[in-house]
């Protein structure tokens, strides 16, 4: 069991820390202006919606049935809606000079925008962490079936997590103008994956009920749907305009749907994300 746990931990680190690659994609470019931020947020929202509805919720409904799948999904929505009520909006943004006096017109408006975007980044990071947690469980169970299954699943999740790193790092980089803050938060969200491995290994040393795992993934789909519709889309509409943002959303959905298709045909038949 110890060697299998170490293998699963290593594989989950590969998958989880791929969020860092997404962060690097963001920080090697210049900080986007408000319109570009809105378009990129719309694109990221499309990625998240595809993962939520076409991957996580879809797989759960097929695996555990329509009623149970929906109950888990909307349980995730309600859970994250409650969580967001307890997350305080930031008054000061790390790494930025946000303590100057008010009454400076455009500067004050930009500071307000930055605080809104930073808050969105924090909530997105929490949502992605909740997403990565059961994925770590899936990697552990895949590793128990064999090294090939575990490796395939970890690589699939790694590719799947890169755009999630973008979704976390993008608003944080815009708000703070700090490459380190953006990279750090995106990377920390990926550490939830090996944490999932450790917890399932020690709480369920023999096996974890596959129905419970599918239910958890459906709940994560609800979490991601909520954060997308509650945080990412409003920012995209505000900063890029509704028509342009909607086009970016569908472009993101098409991109992620194509990615999910190629991942599906490369995975073993009995494993899913």
N, C-alpha and C positions, 0 to 999 in steps of 0.2 A: 504493500500500500504506500510506503514512504516514497519509493522510486516513482510510482505512478502519480503521486501527489506532486513531486518535484517536476515531472514532465508536464503535468497539467498547469502548474504555476508558470512554468516557462512559456508554454503556449499561450496562456491567458495574458501574459505580459506583452507578447508579440501583438495579440489582438487589441488589448486595451491601450497600449502606448502608441498605437497608430493614430490616436487622436492628436498626438504631437506632430505627426506629419501634416495633418490638416492645419494645425496652428502655424507650422512653417510656411505653408502655402500662403497664409494670410500675411504673416509678418515680413516676408521678403518683398512684398509690394508696399507702395506708399499707402498711408492711411486714406481710406476713401472719403469723398465728400458726401454730403447728406443724400443726394440723389443716387449716387453709386451704392452707398450703404443700403438704401431702400431696395434697389434692384437685387443686390446680393442677399439681403434678408429674404426677399421674395423667393429667390432661387433656393436658399436653404430651407425655407418653409415648405417648398415643393418636395425637397428631399425627405423632410421629416414626415410629411403627410403620406408619402408613398410607403415609407417604412412602417408607419403606424397602421394604415388601413390595408395595404396590399401585401404586407409581409406578416407583421405580428398578429393583428386581429384575424386576418384571413387564415393563417396557419392554425391558430387556436380554435377557430370555429370548425375547421375541417377535422381537427384532432379530438376535441372534447365536446363538440356539438354546438348548435346555434345558441341555445339558451345559456349554457355555462360560459361559453366564450364571450357573449355579450355582458353577462353579469360581471365577469372578471374585468372586461374592458371598461365598463362604466364605473366599476369600483375604483379603477385607476384614475379616471377623470375626477371623481369626487375626492379621492385621497389627495391628489395634487392641487385641486382647487382649495382645499383646506390648508395645505402646506403653504401656498403662496400668501395666504392671509397673515401668516406669522413671520414672513420675511420682510424686515424693515427696508424701506427705500433709502438708498445711500444719501447722506448729506454732503459727504466729501468723497471724491473719487481718488483712489490710490494713485500716486505718481503724477497727479496734476495739481496745478496751482488754482485750487477752487476756494480759497479763503479770502479772496479780495472783496472789496466793498461792493454792494449792489448799486444799481442806478447807472449802469454803463450800457444800456440799450442792447445792441446786438450781442455783446459779450455775455450778458446775462441770459439771453435767449439760447445762445450756444451752450452755455453751462447747463441749462435745463435739459436741452437735448441730450447732452452727454450723460447726465444723471439717469435719464429715462433709458438710454441705450445700455448703460452699465448695469442697471437693474435687470433689464431683459437678459443680459449676458449671464448674470448670476443665476437667474431662474433656469435658463437653458442649461447651464453647467450642472445644476442639481438634477434636472430632468434626464440629461445624458448619463449622469452617474447612476441613476435608478435604472436606466436602460442597460448599462454595462454589467450591473450586478447579476441579473439572471443569465446573461450571456456567459459569464464566468462559470456559472453552474452548468450550462450546456457544454462548455469546453471540457469540464471535468468528467461529465457523463460520457462525452464522446471519447475521451482518452481511455476510459474504462473499457470501451468496446474495442479499442486497438489504437496503436500509434497513428496509423494511416487516417483513420476517421478523425482523431483529434487534430492532426496537422491540417487536414483539409478544412475542418471547421474553423480552426484558429485563423488560417489564411483568409477564409471567406469573411470572417468577422473583422479582420484587420482592414480589408478593402472597404467593408461596410462602415467602418468607424471613421475613416478619413474625412468624409464630408461632415460628420458630427463634430470633429475637431474644428473644422471651419466654422460651423454654426456657433460654437462656444467662443472661439478666438476673435471672430470678426467684430461683434459688438464691444468686446472688452478692449480690443486694440483701438477702435474708433474713439471710445469714451476716454481711455487713459492715455492714448498715444504712447503706450509703453509696450514694447515687444516682449519684455520679460513677463509682465502681468498677463498678457494674452497667452503666451506659451505656458506659463505656470498653471493657469486655471484650466486650460484644455488638457494638459497632461494629468493634473489631479483628477479630472473627471474619468480618465482612463483607468486609474488605479482601482476603481470599483470592481473591475473585472477579476483581477487576482483575488480580491477580497471575497468575491462570490465563490471562487474555488475553495478557499480556506474554510468558509462557513459550511458549504455543502459537504466537504470532506470530514469535518469534525461533528457536525450535527446529524448528518445522514451517512455514516461510514459505510453502510451496506449498499443502500440505494435511495434515490429520491424518486417519489412517485412522478412519472412523466406527466400525468395530468396536472399535478401541482405546478410543475415547471412551465407547461404550456399556459396555465392560468396566469402565472406571474408575468410571462411574456405578453399575454393579452393585456394585463393591467398596465404594463409599461407602454403598450400601444396607446392606451387611454391617456397616460401621462404625457406622451409626446404629442398627441392630438391636441390636448388642452394647452400645452405651452406654445404650440404653433399658432393656434387660433387666438389665444389670449395675449401673447407677447410678440411673436415674430410678424404675423400678418398686419396688425395695426401699425407697427413701425414701418413696414414696407409700404403700406398705403399712404401714410403720412409723408414719407420722404421721397417716394418715387411716383406717387399718383396711382390711383386705383387701376387704370388700364395697363400701365406699364408694369405694375407689380403683379397683376394677374398673369400677364404674359410670362414674367419671370417664374412665377409659381408653377405654371404648366411645363415650362422648360425644365425646371428642377424635378418635377414628377416624372417627366419622360426620361431624363437622365438616370434617375434612381431605378425606375422600372426596368430599363435596359440592363442596368447593373445587377439587379435582383435576378433577372432572367439568366444571365450568364453565370451567376453564382449558383443558381438552382441546378443547372445542367452539369455543373462541375462537382456538386456535393453528392455523397452517398444518398441513396434513396430514403433511408430511414433517419436522416438527420435534416434539421432545418435550423434557420436562424431564430 
